[in-house]
């Protein structure tokens, strides 16, 4: 079957790893780079992302990939608020502190949008949205996608970069076809996260330079926008927090959410507007898995694994 498109480099996944790879190829003189993503648009809604800490290595990567003519070191620092420490609490009791001062608190969307703007500014790659990868043929060097039309779309590539996350279908397909080159081990987190947002700069006694971890599953952090994020966590088997997986803002679920926050960190409760307890149940739920692979190159290194498709840990520190 004839391919619908022939390219030098096909990158599957337009997250930080995929967009970063596109910029790296551009820096080495590649001009025929194509990035495919299953989403219709990349994340732009600040309420549909989650907080992260960008460490010194991550900051250096942004500078190295984008170049200081696109973003300077001071501009990277301005993207986030310095995390002076992580404060681990059990109720009001501070049981441990992890000091930093160099990690920047921001969101995943901040990183993705910065890389995306750089890719577009540099004309580093052609972006293809609403293309879901469904199959790979290393002998023919092709990847098959489905699109909104429902028709398959086949791409023949000289090099394939697989950066479509911990649930990568292409990685798993290649592992089945090339067991001597690649095996994949995964352990699901068995945790599910949902994020709440305050209005900008609410009155609070919490320190914006501290990221708070409240025992029982609450992560509280301030962002450069002035808004605080409150990340809730449901652990598998916990009947107390099963309501967090619901998309129904019933009076019972809202009451359970308030009780949960009050139990773990009562100081957080007055920071949230009443409507936020309803909006919570329409937000995305995030989860993941610890992932380990035996090699990064497959099919004589025609396909290369990157990002969480290759290596992911828990807590999610971006080690991929």
VOPAGU-2260 file (C-alpha; in pm, 1 decimal, decimal comma):
REM VOPAGU-2260
SITE   aa  ch    i         X         Y         Z
SITE  UNK   A    0       0,0       0,0       0,0
SITE  UNK   A    1     129,2     343,0     -91,4
SITE  UNK   A    2     194,1     576,9     199,6
SITE  UNK   A    3     -16,3     892,2     215,5
SITE  UNK   A    4     291,6    1089,3     319,4
SITE  UNK   A    5     667,4    1029,3     311,5
SITE  UNK   A    6     883,1    1216,1     564,1
SITE  UNK   A    7    1235,4    1212,8     697,5
SITE  UNK   A    8    1133,8    1224,9    1063,4
SITE  UNK   A    9     797,4    1126,3    1211,5
SITE  UNK   A   10     742,3    1220,6    1576,2
SITE  UNK   A   11     437,9    1075,7    1751,1
SITE  UNK   A   12     330,0    1287,5    2046,6
SITE  UNK   A   13     335,8    1665,9    2086,7
SITE  UNK   A   14     417,9    1681,6    2455,4
SITE  UNK   A   15     744,6    1817,0    2597,4
SITE  UNK   A   16     947,4    1519,6    2469,1
SITE  UNK   A   17     801,6    1525,4    2116,4
SITE  UNK   A   18     827,2    1902,4    2070,0
SITE  UNK   A   19    1173,3    1901,0    2224,3
SITE  UNK   A   20    1279,5    1631,0    1979,0
SITE  UNK   A   21    1149,4    1839,2    1687,8
SITE  UNK   A   22    1363,7    2133,1    1798,8
SITE  UNK   A   23    1667,5    1908,0    1843,1
SITE  UNK   A   24    1628,1    1773,4    1487,6
SITE  UNK   A   25    1589,8    2129,2    1359,7
SITE  UNK   A   26    1914,3    2230,6    1530,0
SITE  UNK   A   27    2099,5    1952,6    1346,7
SITE  UNK   A   28    1974,9    2067,8    1007,1
SITE  UNK   A   29    1670,3    1845,1     951,9
SITE  UNK   A   30    1402,4    2023,0     752,5
SITE  UNK   A   31    1146,5    1746,3     694,5
SITE  UNK   A   32    1019,8    1687,3    1048,3
SITE  UNK   A   33     652,4    1608,5    1115,8
SITE  UNK   A   34     485,1    1589,7    1457,7
SITE  UNK   A   35     156,0    1399,4    1498,3
SITE  UNK   A   36     -76,0    1421,8    1797,7
SITE  UNK   A   37    -414,0    1265,8    1870,6
SITE  UNK   A   38    -555,6    1585,7    2022,7
SITE  UNK   A   39    -732,5    1845,2    1812,0
SITE  UNK   A   40    -540,1    2122,5    1988,9
SITE  UNK   A   41    -261,5    2124,2    2243,6
SITE  UNK   A   42    -351,7    2221,3    2596,1
SITE  UNK   A   43    -431,7    2591,2    2628,1
SITE  UNK   A   44    -681,5    2594,9    2913,8
SITE  UNK   A   45    -489,5    2662,9    3236,9
SITE  UNK   A   46    -754,8    2471,1    3429,0
SITE  UNK   A   47    -695,0    2153,3    3226,7
SITE  UNK   A   48    -332,0    2107,8    3324,4
SITE  UNK   A   49    -143,9    2042,2    3648,2
SITE  UNK   A   50     141,2    2195,2    3849,9
SITE  UNK   A   51     499,0    2082,3    3802,4
SITE  UNK   A   52     841,1    2179,5    3931,8
SITE  UNK   A   53    1090,8    2257,0    3656,2
SITE  UNK   A   54    1433,4    2173,8    3793,3
SITE  UNK   A   55    1766,7    2321,3    3684,0
SITE  UNK   A   56    1816,5    2051,2    3421,7
SITE  UNK   A   57    1472,3    2122,1    3276,2
SITE  UNK   A   58    1543,7    2494,3    3266,3
SITE  UNK   A   59    1871,8    2424,7    3087,1
SITE  UNK   A   60    1691,7    2201,5    2835,5
SITE  UNK   A   61    1448,0    2480,9    2750,4
SITE  UNK   A   62    1736,2    2720,9    2690,3
SITE  UNK   A   63    1933,1    2467,0    2489,8
SITE  UNK   A   64    1642,0    2359,7    2271,6
SITE  UNK   A   65    1492,6    2704,0    2210,8
SITE  UNK   A   66    1808,7    2913,1    2208,5
SITE  UNK   A   67    1864,9    3238,3    2393,8
SITE  UNK   A   68    1755,5    3436,0    2089,4
SITE  UNK   A   69    1407,5    3293,4    2155,6
SITE  UNK   A   70    1403,2    3278,0    2535,6
SITE  UNK   A   71    1662,1    3403,1    2782,7
SITE  UNK   A   72    1755,7    3255,8    3118,6
SITE  UNK   A   73    1573,8    3539,3    3296,3
SITE  UNK   A   74    1261,5    3473,3    3088,0
SITE  UNK   A   75    1272,7    3104,6    3181,5
SITE  UNK   A   76    1297,6    3201,3    3548,5
SITE  UNK   A   77    1000,8    3435,3    3504,9
SITE  UNK   A   78     787,7    3142,5    3385,0
SITE  UNK   A   79     762,6    3006,3    3738,7
SITE  UNK   A   80     780,7    3088,0    4106,7
SITE  UNK   A   81    1091,7    2960,1    4287,5
SITE  UNK   A   82    1009,0    2670,4    4517,1
SITE  UNK   A   83    1199,2    2742,7    4836,2
SITE  UNK   A   84    1096,5    2411,7    4988,3
SITE  UNK   A   85     840,4    2134,5    4993,0
SITE  UNK   A   86     670,7    2122,6    5330,9
SITE  UNK   A   87     525,2    1787,2    5427,2
SITE  UNK   A   88     246,5    1812,5    5682,2
SITE  UNK   A   89      21,5    1583,7    5880,7
SITE  UNK   A   90    -260,4    1816,5    5978,1
SITE  UNK   A   91     -92,3    2122,1    6129,1
SITE  UNK   A   92     223,4    1928,0    6211,5
SITE  UNK   A   93     522,6    1991,2    5980,1
SITE  UNK   A   94     696,7    1652,8    5970,5
SITE  UNK   A   95     958,7    1712,4    5698,7
SITE  UNK   A   96    1104,2    1972,6    5461,7
SITE  UNK   A   97    1283,8    1935,6    5129,3
SITE  UNK   A   98    1472,5    2253,3    5043,8
SITE  UNK   A   99    1536,9    2384,2    4693,0
SITE  UNK   A  100    1529,2    2749,5    4587,7
SITE  UNK   A  101    1614,6    2666,4    4226,2
SITE  UNK   A  102    1317,9    2458,6    4110,5
SITE  UNK   A  103    1047,9    2668,3    3941,2
SITE  UNK   A  104     680,5    2607,3    4012,4
SITE  UNK   A  105     468,4    2626,7    3694,9
SITE  UNK   A  106     233,1    2405,7    3495,7
SITE  UNK   A  107     291,8    2142,1    3230,9
SITE  UNK   A  108     100,5    2365,0    2989,4
SITE  UNK   A  109     357,5    2643,7    3039,6
SITE  UNK   A  110     634,8    2414,4    2915,5
SITE  UNK   A  111     432,1    2273,7    2625,4
SITE  UNK   A  112     323,0    2616,9    2503,9
SITE  UNK   A  113     678,8    2756,2    2522,9
SITE  UNK   A  114     814,0    2466,8    2316,6
SITE  UNK   A  115     521,4    2490,9    2073,9
SITE  UNK   A  116     579,2    2863,1    2015,1
SITE  UNK   A  117     946,2    2793,0    1950,6
SITE  UNK   A  118     866,6    2513,1    1702,5
SITE  UNK   A  119     633,4    2748,4    1517,9
SITE  UNK   A  120     875,0    3041,3    1533,5
SITE  UNK   A  121    1162,6    2829,4    1400,0
SITE  UNK   A  122     944,1    2645,7    1146,6
SITE  UNK   A  123    1106,4    2342,5    1301,6
SITE  UNK   A  124     828,9    2095,9    1215,9
SITE  UNK   A  125     493,7    2048,3    1051,0
SITE  UNK   A  126     224,9    1979,4    1310,5
SITE  UNK   A  127     -59,5    1735,2    1243,6
SITE  UNK   A  128    -342,6    1736,1    1499,2
SITE  UNK   A  129    -624,5    1482,0    1540,6
SITE  UNK   A  130    -400,6    1197,0    1420,9
SITE  UNK   A  131    -415,1     897,4    1652,7
SITE  UNK   A  132    -142,2     637,4    1602,8
SITE  UNK   A  133    -293,7     291,3    1568,2
SITE  UNK   A  134     -25,4      78,2    1405,5
SITE  UNK   A  135     339,8      52,0    1308,1
SITE  UNK   A  136     520,2    -158,5    1045,5
SITE  UNK   A  137     898,7    -144,8    1094,6
SITE  UNK   A  138     965,2    -347,6     778,2
SITE  UNK   A  139     780,2     -96,0     562,2
SITE  UNK   A  140     891,4     188,0     793,4
SITE  UNK   A  141     535,2     313,3     823,2
SITE  UNK   A  142     302,8     438,5    1093,7
SITE  UNK   A  143     -74,6     431,8    1052,5
SITE  UNK   A  144    -300,4     694,1    1206,0
SITE  UNK   A  145    -675,2     743,6    1225,3
SITE  UNK   A  146    -816,3    1090,4    1168,6
SITE  UNK   A  147   -1147,2    1269,6    1227,3
SITE  UNK   A  148   -1270,3    1137,9     892,7
SITE  UNK   A  149   -1230,2     783,1    1018,5
SITE  UNK   A  150   -1000,2     694,3     729,7
SITE  UNK   A  151    -652,1     553,3     794,1
SITE  UNK   A  152    -358,5     779,1     715,2
SITE  UNK   A  153     -21,5     611,7     656,4
SITE  UNK   A  154     314,4     783,5     694,9
SITE  UNK   A  155     642,0     640,0     568,8
SITE  UNK   A  156     937,8     772,1     766,3
SITE  UNK   A  157    1314,5     738,8     760,9
SITE  UNK   A  158    1314,3     778,0    1138,4
SITE  UNK   A  159    1037,4     734,0    1394,9
SITE  UNK   A  160    1033,3     902,4    1736,7
SITE  UNK   A  161     778,0     754,5    1977,8
SITE  UNK   A  162     692,8    1013,3    2243,4
SITE  UNK   A  163     324,5     953,2    2304,5
SITE  UNK   A  164     328,7     885,0    2677,2
SITE  UNK   A  165     325,1     593,5    2916,4
SITE  UNK   A  166      31,9     422,0    2738,3
SITE  UNK   A  167     212,6     417,8    2402,5
SITE  UNK   A  168      48,8     171,1    2164,4
SITE  UNK   A  169     334,9     189,2    1914,3
SITE  UNK   A  170     588,7      98,5    2183,3
SITE  UNK   A  171     381,5    -199,8    2295,2
SITE  UNK   A  172     329,4    -316,0    1934,8
SITE  UNK   A  173     704,2    -302,3    1869,4
SITE  UNK   A  174     775,9    -491,2    2191,6
SITE  UNK   A  175     549,3    -774,4    2074,7
SITE  UNK   A  176     710,9    -782,2    1728,8
SITE  UNK   A  177    1071,1    -742,6    1848,6
SITE  UNK   A  178    1092,8    -912,9    2189,0
SITE  UNK   A  179    1470,4    -958,2    2159,1
SITE  UNK   A  180    1517,2    -582,5    2121,1
SITE  UNK   A  181    1251,2    -445,9    2349,8
SITE  UNK   A  182    1052,7    -548,9    2652,5
SITE  UNK   A  183     834,6    -320,6    2861,2
SITE  UNK   A  184     760,5    -340,0    3233,0
SITE  UNK   A  185     492,1    -121,0    3388,0
SITE  UNK   A  186     346,6     -67,5    3731,8
SITE  UNK   A  187      39,8     155,3    3741,6
SITE  UNK   A  188      38,6     429,4    4002,8
SITE  UNK   A  189    -303,2     326,1    4129,9
SITE  UNK   A  190    -346,4     694,8    4210,0
SITE  UNK   A  191    -573,7     942,1    4031,2
SITE  UNK   A  192    -533,1    1320,0    4053,6
SITE  UNK   A  193    -769,3    1610,6    3993,9
SITE  UNK   A  194    -683,6    1977,8    4031,3
SITE  UNK   A  195    -875,2    2264,6    4187,6
SITE  UNK   A  196    -797,2    2632,3    4127,4
SITE  UNK   A  197    -841,7    2943,1    4339,0
SITE  UNK   A  198    -914,0    3291,1    4210,3
SITE  UNK   A  199    -598,6    3505,7    4174,4
SITE  UNK   A  200    -426,7    3599,5    4500,7
SITE  UNK   A  201    -675,7    3480,1    4761,0
SITE  UNK   A  202    -621,2    3580,1    5121,9
SITE  UNK   A  203    -424,2    3303,7    5293,0
SITE  UNK   A  204    -159,8    3241,8    5555,0
SITE  UNK   A  205      17,7    2995,9    5324,0
SITE  UNK   A  206     362,2    3094,9    5193,2
SITE  UNK   A  207     380,0    3126,7    4808,7
SITE  UNK   A  208     741,2    3009,1    4816,5
SITE  UNK   A  209     642,0    2674,5    4966,0
SITE  UNK   A  210     475,8    2377,1    4799,6
SITE  UNK   A  211     266,9    2198,2    5061,1
SITE  UNK   A  212     216,1    1822,9    5071,6
SITE  UNK   A  213     -58,5    1728,3    5316,0
SITE  UNK   A  214     -58,4    1365,1    5424,3
SITE  UNK   A  215    -363,2    1187,2    5289,7
SITE  UNK   A  216    -336,8    1326,4    4938,1
SITE  UNK   A  217    -333,7    1703,8    4893,3
SITE  UNK   A  218     -71,4    1908,3    4705,6
SITE  UNK   A  219    -101,5    2288,1    4730,5
SITE  UNK   A  220     109,8    2533,2    4531,0
SITE  UNK   A  221      98,1    2890,7    4402,5
SITE  UNK   A  222     166,5    2977,9    4036,7
SITE  UNK   A  223     292,3    3299,3    3871,9
SITE  UNK   A  224     -66,1    3385,0    3771,8
SITE  UNK   A  225    -143,5    3438,1    4139,3
SITE  UNK   A  226    -373,7    3136,5    4149,1
SITE  UNK   A  227    -315,3    2846,9    4384,5
SITE  UNK   A  228    -360,3    2487,6    4269,1
SITE  UNK   A  229    -495,2    2221,0    4499,8
SITE  UNK   A  230    -429,4    1871,6    4365,8
SITE  UNK   A  231    -643,0    1597,0    4516,2
SITE  UNK   A  232    -552,8    1228,5    4511,5
SITE  UNK   A  233    -767,0     916,0    4506,3
SITE  UNK   A  234    -584,1     593,9    4587,1
SITE  UNK   A  235    -709,5     259,7    4462,6
SITE  UNK   A  236    -927,0      88,7    4717,1
SITE  UNK   A  237   -1005,8     404,0    4914,6
SITE  UNK   A  238   -1381,9     417,0    4967,0
SITE  UNK   A  239   -1342,0     758,5    5132,0
SITE  UNK   A  240   -1215,3     924,0    4812,5
SITE  UNK   A  241   -1402,3     719,4    4550,1
SITE  UNK   A  242   -1621,0    1025,7    4485,6
SITE  UNK   A  243   -1321,7    1200,7    4322,7
SITE  UNK   A  244   -1366,9     986,8    4011,6
SITE  UNK   A  245   -1724,6    1105,4    3961,0
SITE  UNK   A  246   -1825,6    1362,0    3699,4
SITE  UNK   A  247   -2146,3    1443,1    3889,2
SITE  UNK   A  248   -2135,0    1751,2    4117,9
SITE  UNK   A  249   -2414,0    1623,3    4339,9
SITE  UNK   A  250   -2471,5    1782,0    4680,5
SITE  UNK   A  251   -2333,8    1465,4    4837,8
SITE  UNK   A  252   -2014,7    1471,0    4628,8
SITE  UNK   A  253   -1957,3    1842,2    4689,5
SITE  UNK   A  254   -2001,4    1786,8    5062,9
SITE  UNK   A  255   -1753,3    1497,7    5056,1
SITE  UNK   A  256   -1499,6    1713,5    4871,2
SITE  UNK   A  257   -1529,5    1992,9    5126,7
SITE  UNK   A  258   -1499,6    1746,0    5413,2
SITE  UNK   A  259   -1191,0    1586,6    5255,2
SITE  UNK   A  260   -1011,7    1920,6    5216,0
SITE  UNK   A  261   -1115,3    2036,1    5561,9
SITE  UNK   A  262    -983,5    1715,1    5715,6
SITE  UNK   A  263    -640,8    1736,4    5550,5
SITE  UNK   A  264    -584,2    2113,5    5533,5
SITE  UNK   A  265    -857,2    2333,8    5675,6
SITE  UNK   A  266    -653,5    2642,8    5584,8
SITE  UNK   A  267    -717,0    2569,6    5215,1
SITE  UNK   A  268   -1097,2    2566,1    5235,1
SITE  UNK   A  269   -1159,6    2946,5    5249,1
SITE  UNK   A  270    -923,7    2998,9    4952,9
SITE  UNK   A  271   -1171,4    2829,4    4717,0
SITE  UNK   A  272   -1481,3    2987,6    4565,6
SITE  UNK   A  273   -1807,5    2797,6    4607,9
SITE  UNK   A  274   -1840,7    2740,0    4231,3
SITE  UNK   A  275   -1503,8    2566,7    4227,1
SITE  UNK   A  276   -1643,3    2271,0    4417,5
SITE  UNK   A  277   -1885,3    2217,0    4129,2
SITE  UNK   A  278   -1634,0    2278,6    3849,7
SITE  UNK   A  279   -1401,4    2022,8    4007,4
SITE  UNK   A  280   -1615,4    1733,2    3885,8
SITE  UNK   A  281   -1584,5    1840,3    3520,5
SITE  UNK   A  282   -1204,3    1855,1    3528,3
SITE  UNK   A  283    -964,5    1605,6    3375,7
SITE  UNK   A  284    -836,5    1318,9    3586,3
SITE  UNK   A  285    -465,1    1243,5    3563,4
SITE  UNK   A  286    -286,4     917,0    3634,6
SITE  UNK   A  287      20,6     729,4    3513,1
SITE  UNK   A  288     253,8     434,4    3554,7
SITE  UNK   A  289     612,8     357,4    3637,1
SITE  UNK   A  290     763,3     246,2    3305,7
SITE  UNK   A  291    1087,1      63,5    3231,4
SITE  UNK   A  292    1210,9     -49,2    2890,2
SITE  UNK   A  293    1513,2    -259,8    2803,8
SITE  UNK   A  294    1625,2     -35,6    2518,9
SITE  UNK   A  295    1548,4     296,0    2354,1
SITE  UNK   A  296    1610,9     190,9    1993,5
SITE  UNK   A  297    1397,6     -67,3    1812,6
SITE  UNK   A  298    1413,6    -222,2    1464,6
SITE  UNK   A  299    1780,9    -135,3    1420,1
SITE  UNK   A  300    1711,6     203,1    1581,0
SITE  UNK   A  301    1459,8     302,7    1315,8
SITE  UNK   A  302    1223,0     374,9    1606,0
SITE  UNK   A  303    1343,2     561,5    1915,7
SITE  UNK   A  304    1151,3     582,3    2242,7
SITE  UNK   A  305    1142,4     912,9    2429,2
SITE  UNK   A  306     972,5    1070,1    2729,1
SITE  UNK   A  307     724,5     873,0    2936,3
SITE  UNK   A  308     695,7     614,1    2657,9
SITE  UNK   A  309    1054,1     520,3    2743,8
SITE  UNK   A  310    1089,3     590,2    3113,0
SITE  UNK   A  311     854,7     728,0    3375,1
SITE  UNK   A  312     869,8     724,8    3750,8
SITE  UNK   A  313     661,9     806,6    4055,8
SITE  UNK   A  314     631,9    1073,3    4179,4
SITE  UNK   A  315     615,5    1214,3    3826,4
SITE  UNK   A  316     936,2    1418,6    3812,6
SITE  UNK   A  317     982,4    1431,1    3435,1
SITE  UNK   A  318    1276,0    1191,5    3439,5
SITE  UNK   A  319    1187,0    1072,1    3087,8
